[in-house]
Amino acid sequence: MPRLQAPRVPPTVAVAGLVLAVLVLVPLVHLVSGAGRPAAAQRPPAAHLPTTNGTQAKAGSPQAIAIAAVQGKQVSPLVGHDATVHVPGNCANVHASASLQGGVVACLYDGTTIHVDGGPVYADGFLWWHTSKGWMAHDFLVAP
């Protein structure tokens, strides 16, 4: 009686089959495990922050600060009050408009006191405050 033997598969075909199996299985496991869902669907949104575009603003983000200012909540710095420039590097840029594309009109050093007379405006991923010198990003201003 003849012995049954497994068919011989060339090594390149075996490797190609293994790669194909991984390429099919990994996305399937990823999808089934829930890792393929957007981050917003995995964790509940902060219910206390309103939305205008269907997504929730992350607490402490420039969007959340702008929303709080529009709602009349206290935001630091305050319009009509002084603020202090806080920058760990050389100086903080002051722009001609509330935008990164606005030309730089001044550069204020750490510890400089500046009067905030307008804002906040959200643009280019930053919250901007109008000061007596021009527009500054929120990240560089603190209440005195």
C-alpha positions as CSV (number, residue, x, y, z in Angstrom):
1,M,0.0,0.0,0.0
2,P,1.5,3.4,-1.0
3,R,2.2,5.9,1.8
4,L,0.4,9.3,1.6
5,Q,2.7,12.3,1.6
6,A,2.0,16.0,2.0
7,P,2.5,17.9,-1.2
8,R,5.8,19.8,-1.4
9,V,5.3,23.6,-1.5
10,P,8.1,25.8,-2.6
11,P,9.3,28.1,0.2
12,T,8.4,31.3,-1.7
13,V,4.8,30.1,-2.1
14,A,4.7,29.2,1.7
15,V,6.0,32.7,2.7
16,A,3.6,34.4,0.3
17,G,0.7,32.5,1.8
18,L,1.8,33.3,5.3
19,V,2.1,37.1,4.5
20,L,-1.4,37.0,2.8
21,A,-2.9,35.3,5.9
22,V,-1.4,38.0,8.2
23,L,-2.6,40.8,5.9
24,V,-6.1,39.4,6.0
25,L,-6.2,38.4,9.7
26,V,-4.7,41.5,11.3
27,P,-7.2,44.0,10.0
28,L,-10.0,41.6,10.8
29,V,-8.9,41.2,14.5
30,H,-8.4,45.0,14.7
31,L,-11.9,45.6,13.5
32,V,-13.5,43.0,15.7
33,S,-11.6,44.2,18.8
34,G,-13.1,47.7,18.5
35,A,-9.7,49.4,17.9
36,G,-10.9,50.5,14.5
37,R,-13.5,52.9,16.0
38,P,-12.7,56.6,16.2
39,A,-11.5,57.8,19.6
40,A,-14.6,59.9,20.1
41,A,-16.7,56.7,19.9
42,Q,-14.6,54.9,22.4
43,R,-14.9,57.4,25.3
44,P,-17.8,59.5,26.3
45,P,-17.6,63.2,25.4
46,A,-17.4,65.9,28.1
47,A,-21.1,66.7,28.5
48,H,-20.5,70.1,30.0
49,L,-18.9,71.5,26.8
50,P,-21.3,72.5,24.0
51,T,-20.5,71.7,20.4
52,T,-21.1,73.5,17.1
53,N,-19.8,70.9,14.6
54,G,-20.9,67.6,16.1
55,T,-17.7,67.0,18.1
56,Q,-17.0,67.9,21.7
57,A,-14.2,70.3,22.7
58,K,-11.6,68.7,25.0
59,A,-11.5,70.3,28.4
60,G,-8.7,72.9,28.6
61,S,-8.3,73.1,24.9
62,P,-8.3,76.4,23.1
63,Q,-11.8,75.6,21.7
64,A,-13.1,74.9,25.2
65,I,-11.7,78.1,26.5
66,A,-13.3,80.1,23.6
67,I,-16.6,78.4,24.3
68,A,-16.3,79.3,28.0
69,A,-15.6,82.9,27.1
70,V,-18.6,83.1,24.8
71,Q,-20.8,81.6,27.6
72,G,-19.6,84.4,30.0
73,K,-17.5,82.2,32.2
74,Q,-14.3,83.6,33.7
75,V,-11.4,83.0,31.4
76,S,-7.8,84.0,32.1
77,P,-6.6,86.4,30.9
78,L,-9.6,88.7,31.2
79,V,-10.5,91.4,28.6
80,G,-9.9,94.8,30.1
81,H,-7.2,93.6,32.5
82,D,-3.5,93.2,32.4
83,A,-1.8,89.9,31.8
84,T,1.8,88.7,32.1
85,V,3.8,87.2,29.2
86,H,5.1,83.8,30.1
87,V,7.4,82.2,27.6
88,P,10.2,79.8,28.5
89,G,12.2,80.7,25.4
90,N,13.5,84.0,24.0
91,C,10.2,85.9,23.5
92,A,6.6,85.5,22.5
93,N,5.5,86.8,19.0
94,V,2.8,89.4,18.7
95,H,0.9,89.2,15.4
96,A,-0.9,91.8,13.3
97,S,-3.9,89.5,13.1
98,A,-5.3,86.5,15.1
99,S,-3.5,84.0,12.9
100,L,-0.1,82.4,12.4
101,Q,-0.1,84.0,9.0
102,G,-0.5,87.5,10.5
103,G,2.8,89.3,10.4
104,V,4.9,89.5,13.5
105,V,4.8,93.1,14.8
106,A,6.6,92.6,18.1
107,C,8.3,90.0,20.4
108,L,7.6,90.3,24.1
109,Y,9.9,88.8,26.7
110,D,9.0,86.7,29.7
111,G,7.5,88.8,32.6
112,T,6.3,91.6,30.4
113,T,3.0,93.0,31.5
114,I,0.5,93.7,28.7
115,H,-3.1,95.0,28.6
116,V,-5.7,92.6,27.1
117,D,-8.3,94.6,25.2
118,G,-10.1,92.0,23.1
119,G,-10.6,88.3,22.3
120,P,-10.6,85.5,22.5
121,V,-10.5,84.4,18.9
122,Y,-9.9,80.7,17.9
123,A,-7.7,80.4,14.7
124,D,-5.0,78.1,13.5
125,G,-5.4,75.7,16.5
126,F,-4.7,78.6,19.0
127,L,-6.8,80.9,21.1
128,W,-5.8,84.5,20.4
129,W,-6.1,87.6,22.6
130,H,-5.9,91.1,21.4
131,T,-3.4,93.2,23.4
132,S,-2.2,96.8,23.3
133,K,0.6,95.5,21.0
134,G,-1.4,93.1,18.7
135,W,-2.6,89.5,18.8
136,M,-1.0,87.0,21.1
137,A,-1.6,83.2,21.5
138,H,-3.2,82.2,24.8
139,D,-0.3,79.8,25.6
140,F,1.9,82.8,26.4
141,L,-0.4,84.9,28.6
142,V,-1.3,84.4,32.2
143,A,-3.2,86.5,34.7
144,P,-0.8,88.7,36.8
